[in-house]
Amino acid sequence: MSYEPGSLDCRLLIDAKHHVEHALASLSSLPQSDHIQRQLKAVHQQLEGMHDLKRKQPLHSPV
């Protein structure tokens, strides 16, 4: 199922989250990567928070 973002900002945030998820998957089997994985998870949570804020903003319609 595809997801259509409501704005360019949402698209950018979704893309950034996917890149972080890919990095986490790549690091998952790498030894001694726990610290960077925790940092990436924190970044992902921040991106998710930013995305939540964007989703709650009303769409601006041209006047």
N, C-alpha and C positions, 0 to 999 in steps of 0.2 A: 504494500500500500504506500503510495507516495504522499508527501505532505507539501502543501503549497503555502509558502510563507506569505504573510500579509504585507510585508514591506521589504525593501532591500536590507535594512538593518537586521530584520529577522533572518533573512537568507544568510547573511554574513555570520550571524551568531550560530545558526544551525551548522554551517560549514565549519566554523571554528571548533564547535563541540565534536563534530565527527573526526576532525583531525586529531584532537586530543584523545578521543576514544581509540583511534588507530595507533597512536603513540603508546597508549596504555597496553593495547594488545601486543604490540611489538616487544614491549619491555617485560611482559608477564613471565616469560621463561628465562629472562636474563638474571643471573645471580647478582645479589647485592644491589638491586635496583629499587628496594622498598621505599627509600627516602624520596627519590624522584617520582615514583608512582604516587606517593601521598601528595606531593606538590602538584602533580598533574590533576589528581582528583579534586584538589582545592580549586585549581583554575577552572576545571569543568563546572564545579558548583557555582563559581562566580559568574561564568558565562550563562549558566542556567538561570541565575537570579536576574541578570541583565535581560535575558530573553523573556522571563516572566513579566518584567516591568514593561517591555515593549508590547507584549501581547495584551496588557491591560490598558494601554493607551488607546483612546478612540481614534479611529481612522479619520484622517482629514479629507473632507470632500472639497473639490474645487468650487469656489463661489462664483 
